[in-house]
Amino acid sequence: MCSALALRAALLLPGAKRGHRLFAIPWRDAVLFGTTDIADARDPGRELAELEDIRLLFEEARRLFPGARLTRRHVLSSFTGVRPLLRQDGDTLSFSREHRVLDEDGLVTIAGGKLTTWRTMALATVDAVVRRVGRGGKSPEVLLVEPLPGGGEERPSLDAVLAEEMARHAEDVVFRRLPVGHDPREVVRTLPSIVDRMATRGAWDAARRDAETARVLSRLDADAARLDEALGAS
């Protein structure tokens, strides 16, 4: 996440490597910039972005937005995730992003795809399950266009998150439920109230409250340290 690019619309940009495409998306007073496209066989659940990925994206951002004079201080945070593409040969940049639903003796699996087709993927998977159990029919086509609850620009409330989204830890709320985890300053500001509310609902004692707070702050520190290591501390 970068705080120095004053964009009014999302951009699709050419990467320095042939075939590489980058996104610059304005979001919550910052810009989400990415992604890399590199074959990866490491732990898909790791939380910290790789040094080479951070450096590559930062250099691409500086190349594409020279007037912004980007430095480490403009980078708010980073995150990582692995796109599960279907097995193919060649460079990942040329891989198809299509998805496939497999029914193997009752085990229904969704593989491949991408974030922008998640709804189509979900419907295809549900339809495969319905066919397997032999009850119900094909998903209504209106589900492809009908807005989902919470799918607009409105910010989800903490009360709704705690009541409906099964968060067990403060970091679940900060980094996976509310749109605050990208900005360390916002995390520090809101964390006490989040922990207080969760402690009341879950009857946490003082030790649990301290542990939950420390867990979130430790993650912020780890991300900041990774960014400093990749880009320098200034």
VENNORDA-V855360 format. One record per helix or strand. SS is the DSSP state (H for helix, E for strand). FROM is the first residue (numbers start at 1). LEN is the number of residues. If there is no record, write none. Layout:
BEGIN
SS FROM LEN
SS FROM LEN
END
This chain:
BEGIN
E 2 1
E 11 4
E 21 7
E 30 5
H 51 14
H 66 3
H 72 3
E 75 1
H 92 3
E 99 6
E 107 6
H 115 19
H 141 4
H 158 7
H 170 8
H 184 19
H 206 26
END
